[in-house]
Amino acid sequence: MKERITQLLEEKKLAELREELQKINPADLAILLEDMDEKERLLVYRLLPKELAADTFAFMESDMQEGLINGFTDRELRDVLEQTFVDDAVDMIEEMPANVINRILRSTDRETRDAINQILNYPKDSAGSIMTIEYVKLSRYLTVADAISRIRRVGTDKETIYTCYVTEYRKLIGMVTVKDLLLAEDDELVEDIMETNVITVNTHDDKEDVAKQMSKYDFMAMPVVDDEGRLVGIVTFDDALDVLEEETTEDFSKLAAMSPNEDSYFKTSVPVHAKNRIGWLLVLMLSATLSGSVLRHYEAAFQAIPLLVSFIPMLMGIGGNCGSQTSTLVIRGLALDEIHIGDFFRIIWKELRIALIVSVVLAIVNGIRIQLTYHDMTISLIIALSMVGIVILGKLVGGMLPIVAKSLKLDPALMATPLITTILDTCSILIYFGIATHFLALT
């Protein structure tokens, strides 16, 4: 398809090109336009029907949107904004420079401009900042037939019509789905079939919590109310998915000891990438000097049995890996609300039992391997006991630190692989040479 579009564009067969473009999904069209230069992109975009153009525009990256806006006439910009839902317009505006924002706001009608400004006034990470005000409101006293008629009349301008909200004096008193309306008798009243036990969120609730609730209840839309219980908007599932993707990306960055990037990998400059990574690397590098200090303290043990040195990488690796395994599971559990701060001792008890099983198996296997290779029972015993201590410590530290971070109102993802590995490297050496020097003293 891409080759066909490119060919028609080069041959200037605009009528055929327009027909081909209408066969493409808006999300795929946005990707297709991304590979074109600005002149070609503007030409192709102008060939799109008004509704398809607006849908495609919503899927574009902010820099592409800005480039097109700069090439639009005022009339073209108004056409796009008329077909764009308010929450999509807000997302677009938040990424634009001031001069482009002013032009966008000038091109919208007063009602849309007021709605955009209302949403922009909510905190960045709140439910209010991602909600849309384009939903269907019904009166409790409408008949089913009148309700369906109203949905047909106003539904084309709403982001979703599957769930309709019943309000009285702007307060949310119930909800009803289109399925319920279609299956009911025409003369039934909306209040007789509506669901009154409605789950809502507040405008200032954290948007990540809202997305999690929508996932928990399998909602296509979540009603958003103010402090007085008045319905002010809804959060739709596509916006909830964007929030979860954003939060997941941020957590992945923290798990790798990096500051999160707002832009994609290739759109982030080299200096910004370096800045996001170097801070944690400096912290980890300086904290790793503790391991060097511990090693210098046990130089006498090296000289007595040089073979001890060869097992350091294995034991440090085991400690870090055990801690990383546990911390990853606990961080995931905290993110999905499967684990809470009050579960601290339950986690410790569970991980202690897991560690005992894992450590004994690893110790036996290593003890046999070392005995077969070096025929030294003392070394075998030192490594086996060290393995047990290091695995137990790694599992306990990996389970505790994310919970501690959560209790201190920190992101548990901060207690991820790099930090835990650095801590456990030092602890592993202390355990290993503590046991080794004890055995050497006995012998």
C-alpha positions in Angstrom: 0.0 0.0 0.0 2.8 2.4 0.8 4.5 1.8 -2.5 1.2 2.4 -4.3 0.6 5.7 -2.5 4.1 6.8 -3.3 3.7 5.9 -6.9 0.4 7.8 -7.3 2.0 10.8 -5.5 5.0 10.9 -7.9 2.7 10.5 -11.0 0.4 13.3 -9.7 -2.7 11.1 -10.0 -4.5 12.9 -7.3 -8.0 11.5 -7.9 -6.8 7.9 -7.7 -4.6 8.8 -4.7 -7.7 10.2 -2.9 -9.6 7.0 -3.4 -6.7 4.9 -2.1 -6.2 7.1 0.9 -9.9 6.5 1.9 -9.2 2.8 2.2 -6.6 3.2 4.9 -7.2 3.3 8.6 -6.6 6.7 10.2 -3.9 5.3 12.6 -2.0 3.7 9.6 -2.5 7.0 7.6 -0.7 8.9 10.4 2.3 6.5 10.2 2.3 6.8 6.4 2.4 10.6 6.5 5.2 10.5 9.0 7.6 9.2 6.3 6.8 12.1 3.9 8.4 15.5 3.8 6.3 18.5 4.9 5.3 19.5 1.4 4.1 16.0 0.4 2.4 15.6 3.8 0.4 18.7 3.4 -0.6 17.8 -0.1 -1.8 14.3 0.9 -3.6 15.6 4.0 -5.6 18.1 1.9 -6.8 15.2 -0.2 -8.5 13.5 2.7 -12.2 13.9 3.4 -12.9 16.2 6.4 -13.8 13.4 8.9 -11.0 11.1 7.9 -8.6 14.1 8.0 -9.6 14.9 11.6 -9.3 11.3 12.8 -5.9 11.0 11.2 -4.7 14.2 12.8 -5.6 12.9 16.2 -3.1 10.0 15.7 -0.2 12.1 14.7 2.8 13.0 16.8 2.8 16.6 18.1 5.6 17.8 15.8 3.7 16.5 12.7 0.6 18.3 14.0 2.5 21.5 14.5 4.0 21.3 11.0 0.6 20.8 9.4 -1.0 23.6 11.4 1.7 26.0 10.2 0.7 25.1 6.7 -3.0 25.3 7.2 -5.2 28.2 6.2 -7.5 29.4 8.9 -10.4 27.7 7.3 -8.6 24.3 7.2 -7.6 24.7 10.8 -11.3 25.4 11.8 -12.4 22.3 9.8 -10.0 20.1 11.7 -10.9 21.5 15.1 -14.6 21.2 14.4 -14.1 17.4 13.9 -11.7 17.0 16.9 -13.0 15.9 20.3 -12.2 18.3 23.1 -9.9 15.9 25.0 -7.9 15.3 21.8 -7.6 19.0 21.3 -6.3 19.5 24.8 -3.7 16.8 24.3 -2.6 18.5 21.2 -2.4 22.0 22.7 -0.3 20.8 25.7 2.5 19.9 23.3 2.4 23.1 21.1 4.4 26.3 21.4 2.5 29.5 22.5 2.1 31.0 19.0 0.5 27.8 17.7 -1.8 27.5 20.8 -3.1 31.0 20.3 -3.9 30.3 16.7 -5.7 27.1 17.6 -7.8 28.8 20.3 -8.7 31.7 17.9 -10.0 29.1 15.4 -12.4 27.4 17.8 -15.9 28.6 18.8 -16.5 30.1 22.3 -18.0 26.9 23.7 -15.1 24.7 22.7 -12.6 27.3 23.8 -14.2 27.4 27.3 -14.2 23.6 27.5 -10.5 23.4 26.5 -9.5 26.1 29.0 -11.6 24.3 31.7 -9.7 21.0 31.2 -6.3 22.8 30.9 -6.9 24.3 34.4 -6.9 20.8 36.1 -3.6 19.4 37.4 -1.5 17.6 34.8 -1.8 14.1 36.4 -5.5 14.4 37.4 -8.6 12.8 35.9 -9.9 16.2 34.9 -6.9 16.7 32.6 -7.7 13.6 30.5 -11.5 13.7 30.5 -13.8 14.7 27.7 -17.0 16.7 28.1 -18.6 15.1 25.0 -20.9 12.5 26.5 -24.7 11.8 26.3 -26.9 13.1 29.1 -30.4 11.8 29.7 -33.3 12.8 32.0 -34.7 10.1 34.3 -38.3 11.0 33.1 -37.6 10.3 29.4 -39.2 7.2 27.9 -36.9 4.7 26.2 -38.2 5.8 22.8 -37.4 9.5 23.6 -34.0 8.5 25.0 -33.1 6.7 21.8 -34.3 9.6 19.7 -32.1 12.0 21.7 -29.1 9.7 21.3 -29.6 9.7 17.5 -29.9 13.5 17.5 -26.9 14.4 19.6 -24.7 11.3 19.4 -22.8 12.3 16.3 -20.9 15.0 18.3 -20.2 12.7 21.3 -17.0 10.7 21.8 -19.0 7.6 23.0 -22.7 6.8 23.1 -22.6 3.3 24.4 -23.0 4.5 28.0 -25.3 7.4 28.7 -25.5 9.3 32.0 -28.7 10.3 33.8 -28.4 13.6 35.6 -30.7 15.8 37.6 -29.6 19.4 38.3 -26.2 18.4 36.9 -25.8 15.7 39.5 -25.1 12.2 38.4 -27.9 9.9 39.6 -27.6 6.9 37.3 -26.4 5.4 34.0 -27.9 3.3 31.3 -26.3 1.6 28.3 -27.6 1.6 24.7 -28.0 -2.2 25.0 -30.4 -1.6 28.0 -32.4 0.9 26.0 -32.6 -1.3 22.9 -33.8 -4.3 24.9 -36.4 -2.3 26.9 -40.0 -1.5 25.9 -40.5 1.9 24.2 -42.8 3.3 26.9 -40.6 2.4 29.9 -39.0 5.2 31.7 -35.2 5.7 31.9 -35.4 5.8 35.7 -36.9 2.3 35.7 -33.9 0.7 33.9 -31.0 2.8 34.9 -28.2 1.6 37.2 -28.1 3.8 40.3 -25.0 2.4 41.9 -22.6 4.3 39.7 -18.8 4.1 40.3 -17.2 7.6 39.7 -13.9 9.4 40.2 -13.2 12.9 41.2 -11.7 15.5 38.9 -8.6 15.6 41.1 -8.0 11.9 41.4 -4.7 10.6 39.9 -5.2 9.7 36.3 -3.2 6.4 36.8 -5.6 5.4 39.5 -8.5 6.2 37.2 -7.0 4.0 34.4 -6.5 1.1 36.9 -10.1 1.4 38.1 -11.3 1.2 34.5 -9.2 -1.9 33.9 -10.5 -3.4 37.1 -14.2 -2.9 36.3 -13.8 -3.3 32.5 -15.4 0.1 31.9 -15.4 1.7 28.4 -15.9 5.1 30.1 -15.6 6.4 33.6 -17.7 9.3 34.8 -15.9 12.2 36.4 -17.6 14.3 39.1 -16.6 17.4 41.1 -16.6 17.7 44.8 -20.4 18.4 44.8 -21.2 15.2 42.8 -21.9 17.1 39.6 -21.0 15.3 36.4 -18.3 17.3 34.5 -16.9 14.7 32.1 -15.9 11.1 31.3 -12.6 9.4 30.8 -12.8 7.0 27.8 -10.9 3.7 27.5 -8.5 5.1 24.7 -7.3 7.8 27.1 -7.0 5.3 29.9 -4.8 3.1 27.7 -2.6 6.1 26.9 -2.2 6.8 30.6 -1.2 3.1 31.3 1.3 3.2 28.4 2.8 6.4 29.7 3.1 5.1 33.2 4.5 1.7 32.0 7.1 3.5 29.9 8.1 5.6 32.9 8.4 2.6 35.2 10.5 0.8 32.6 12.9 3.8 32.5 13.1 3.8 36.3 13.7 0.0 36.4 16.7 0.6 34.2 17.9 3.5 36.4 17.1 6.2 33.9 15.0 9.4 34.0 11.9 9.0 31.9 11.8 10.4 28.4 8.6 12.2 27.2 9.6 11.7 23.5 10.3 8.6 21.6 13.9 7.1 21.4 14.8 8.7 18.1 13.1 12.1 18.8 15.1 12.5 22.0 18.4 14.2 21.4 21.8 12.6 22.3 22.5 15.2 25.1 19.0 14.6 26.6 19.6 10.8 26.5 22.9 11.3 28.2 21.5 13.6 30.9 18.7 11.1 31.7 21.2 8.3 32.2 24.2 9.8 33.7 22.7 10.8 37.1 21.9 7.3 38.2 25.1 5.9 36.7 27.1 8.3 38.8 25.2 7.3 41.9 25.6 3.6 41.2 29.3 4.0 40.3 30.1 5.9 43.6 28.0 3.4 45.7 30.0 0.5 44.0 33.1 1.8 45.6 31.8 0.2 48.9 32.4 -3.2 47.3 36.0 -2.2 46.6 36.5 -1.1 50.1 35.2 -4.4 51.5 37.5 -6.4 49.1 40.6 -4.4 50.3 39.6 -5.3 53.9 39.9 -9.0 53.1 43.2 -9.0 51.2 44.6 -11.4 53.8 42.0 -14.0 52.9 42.9 -13.7 49.2 46.6 -14.3 50.0 45.7 -17.3 52.1 43.5 -19.0 49.5 43.7 -17.2 46.1 41.0 -19.5 44.8 38.4 -17.6 46.8 38.6 -14.6 44.4 37.4 -16.7 41.4 34.0 -17.2 43.1 33.2 -13.5 43.8 31.5 -12.8 40.4 29.2 -15.8 40.7 28.1 -15.0 44.3 27.6 -11.3 43.5 25.6 -12.2 40.4 23.4 -14.6 42.3 22.7 -12.0 45.0 21.8 -9.3 42.5 19.7 -11.7 40.4 17.7 -13.0 43.4 17.0 -9.4 44.5 16.0 -8.4 41.0 13.6 -11.3 40.7 11.8 -10.5 43.9 11.7 -6.7 43.4 10.3 -7.1 39.9 7.4 -9.2 41.2 6.7 -6.9 44.2 6.9 -3.8 42.0 4.5 -5.3 39.6 2.1 -6.3 42.4 2.2 -2.8 43.8 1.5 -1.3 40.4 -1.5 -3.6 39.9 -2.8 -3.2 43.5 -2.3 -6.9 44.2 0.2 -6.0 47.0 -0.2 -3.3 49.6 2.0 -1.8 52.3 0.2 -3.8 55.0 1.4 -7.0 53.2 5.1 -6.3 54.3 5.4 -9.2 56.7 3.5 -11.6 54.5 6.0 -10.9 51.7 8.9 -11.4 54.0 7.6 -14.7 55.2 6.8 -15.9 51.7 10.2 -14.8 50.3 12.1 -16.4 53.2 10.5 -19.8 52.4 11.2 -19.4 48.7 14.8 -18.3 49.5 15.4 -21.4 51.7 14.3 -23.8 48.9 16.3 -21.9 46.1 19.4 -21.4 48.2 19.6 -25.1 49.3 19.3 -26.3 45.7 21.9 -23.9 44.5 24.3 -24.6 47.4 24.1 -28.4 46.8 24.7 -28.1 43.1 27.6 -25.7 43.6 29.1 -27.7 46.5 29.1 -30.9 44.3 30.6 -29.0 41.3 33.4 -27.4 43.4 34.2 -30.7 45.1 34.5 -32.5 41.8 36.6 -29.7 40.3 38.9 -28.7 43.1 38.6 -31.6 45.6 38.5 -29.1 48.5 35.8 -29.7 51.1 36.5 -26.4 52.9 36.0 -24.3 49.8 32.8 -26.3 48.9 31.4 -25.7 52.4 32.3 -22.0 52.3 30.6 -21.5 48.9 27.6 -23.5 49.9 27.0 -21.5 53.2 27.7 -18.2 51.4 25.2 -19.1 48.7 22.5 -19.8 51.3 23.1 -16.5 53.1 23.4 -14.4 49.9 20.2 -15.9 48.3 18.2 -15.3 51.5 19.4 -11.8 51.9 18.8 -11.0 48.2 15.2 -12.3 48.3 14.5 -10.3 51.5 16.0 -7.1 50.3 14.3 -7.4 47.0 11.0 -7.8 48.8 11.4 -5.1 51.4 12.8 -2.1 49.5 9.9 -1.5 47.1 7.5 -1.7 50.1 9.6 0.7 52.0 9.7 3.1 49.0 5.9 2.9 48.7 5.5 3.7 52.4 7.7 6.8 52.0 5.6 8.0 49.1 8.3 7.2 46.6 7.9 5.3 43.3 8.7 1.6 44.0 10.3 1.4 40.6 13.2 3.4 42.0 14.1 0.3 44.0 14.8 -1.7 40.8 17.5 -3.9 39.4 20.5 -1.5 39.3 20.1 -0.1 42.9 19.3 -3.5 44.5 22.2 -5.1 42.6 24.6 -2.5 43.9 23.5 -2.9 47.5 23.6 -6.7 47.3 27.0 -6.7 45.7 28.5 -5.2 48.8 26.4 -7.4 51.2 27.4 -10.5 49.2 31.1 -9.9 49.6 30.6 -9.2 53.4 28.8 -12.5 53.8 31.2 -14.5 51.6 34.4 -13.3 53.3 32.8 -13.3 56.7 32.2 -17.0 56.4 35.5 -17.6 54.6 37.6 -15.8 57.3 35.7 -17.8 60.0 36.6 -21.1 58.4 40.2 -20.0 57.8 40.5 -19.1 61.5 39.3 -22.6 62.4 41.7 -24.3 60.1 
